Amino acid sequence: MSKIREPLQSAYIMDGQPEAGCDEAGRGCLAGPVFAAAVILPPGFRHPLLNDSKQVSEKQRHTLRAVIEKEALAWAVAQVSPEEIDRINILKASFLAMHRAIGQLALRPARLLIDGNRFTRYEDIPHFCMVKGDARFMHIAAASILAKTYRDEYMENLAAAHPGYDWGGNKGYPTAAHREAIARLGVTAHHRKSFRLLPERDLFFQQA
């Protein structure tokens, strides 16, 4: 018997003030930027497909992206480059990507709902960390959809210049084929050099 899906909550605090949901995509990848999105949905927003981006199909994600971009009171997507990730580490880069997205919102939120269990304060806006928040709150789910679709699109475009790594398929994640391509072709400027790209840490990589 399949598990009945619990409906997503429309807000964390029901006081009518705008909440921004924030989520990232690409934190565990070997290549490409980490992306983040911030979304403020209107009160009473509902959509039957809206869920954590990992729980819906690619076609559904793109359907939802169009709805979110049209219906949201404010939304923004930002990224942090591989070079920045290598310099400050992926956790701080994920927070920085969220900060950049929040800073681009046309409407200032009264508070932030962050997917995960850690965050660094953004200006003077109160924040609440929500484990598995993208499966609990609509505005975090909406942010997960935007972050995922924008990052996937970025990696698909990048794949044209580096066809041997199958970034159109793996989106930079550490699949066996991706690691085999790194061993065979070397490291590109888009790889995160601070990550364990191959099991053998002392391998010398040529930049492709």
TAQUIMO-V504731 format. One record per residue. PSI is psi in degrees with one decimal (none if undefined). NEAR is the number of other C-alpha atoms within 10 Angstrom. Layout:
PSI:NEAR  PSI:NEAR
This chain:
129.9:3  148.1:4  133.7:5  128.3:6  128.6:8  137.0:8  143.9:14  145.6:21  145.4:16  -21.7:19  156.6:22  -41.9:16  120.7:10  72.2:10  8.3:8  -4.5:10  148.4:12  128.0:22  137.8:27  125.4:29  139.5:32  137.9:34  160.9:31  166.6:29  138.2:25  15.2:22  -36.4:18  10.0:12  158.3:20  -20.3:24  154.3:27  166.5:27  165.2:29  134.6:29  154.6:31  154.1:34  152.9:32  133.1:36  133.6:34  112.6:28  153.2:26  153.9:16  137.4:15  4.7:8  137.6:13  145.1:14  130.1:11  -23.2:8  -18.0:13  125.5:26  175.0:26  134.3:22  -26.2:24  -13.0:14  1.4:13  157.7:15  166.6:11  -43.1:15  -42.8:9  -36.8:15  -42.2:24  -34.0:17  -46.1:14  -38.5:23  -44.8:22  -39.8:11  -46.2:14  -46.3:24  -30.5:16  -40.7:11  -22.4:14  145.4:16  -32.3:17  145.7:22  154.8:27  150.5:22  137.8:25  167.2:23  161.1:25  129.8:21  162.3:18  -37.8:22  -41.5:17  -39.2:16  -46.8:23  -31.4:15  -37.8:14  -9.5:12  158.1:15  -33.5:23  -49.5:13  -34.1:16  -37.6:25  -43.5:23  -40.6:23  -40.6:24  -41.0:26  -43.6:30  -43.7:22  -39.7:20  -45.3:22  -41.4:27  -19.1:17  -5.9:17  137.4:19  -19.6:12  127.5:15  125.0:15  153.7:19  -26.0:14  166.8:19  137.2:25  118.2:24  130.0:27  124.5:25  -170.8:16  5.4:11  151.2:13  155.0:18  136.1:11  138.5:13  113.4:17  -130.8:8  21.2:8  123.8:11  145.0:12  154.1:18  125.2:17  133.2:15  109.0:18  129.5:13  35.1:15  -27.1:24  -13.6:29  7.4:23  -32.8:21  136.2:23  -42.9:27  -27.9:35  -40.8:37  -42.0:26  -41.1:33  -37.7:32  -36.1:31  -47.5:32  -46.0:31  -43.9:27  -47.6:26  -39.0:18  -39.0:20  -43.1:25  -43.2:23  -42.0:13  -46.6:17  -35.0:20  -41.1:19  -38.6:13  -28.8:17  -27.5:18  -34.0:13  -14.1:9  65.3:14  -22.5:11  -13.6:15  -4.8:24  42.1:19  -22.5:22  -28.8:18  -50.2:14  -10.0:17  20.2:24  -3.8:26  159.5:18  64.0:17  164.1:15  -40.1:11  -37.6:14  -45.0:23  -35.4:20  -38.9:16  -37.7:15  -43.5:21  -34.7:16  -39.5:12  -18.3:15  -175.6:16  138.1:19  174.3:16  -13.5:12  -5.3:18  151.0:22  104.6:24  -22.9:18  -7.1:15  159.3:16  91.2:12  -33.0:22  158.4:16  -34.2:8  102.3:8  -22.2:9  10.1:7  142.3:10  125.9:10  135.1:15  137.9:11  126.2:12  none:11
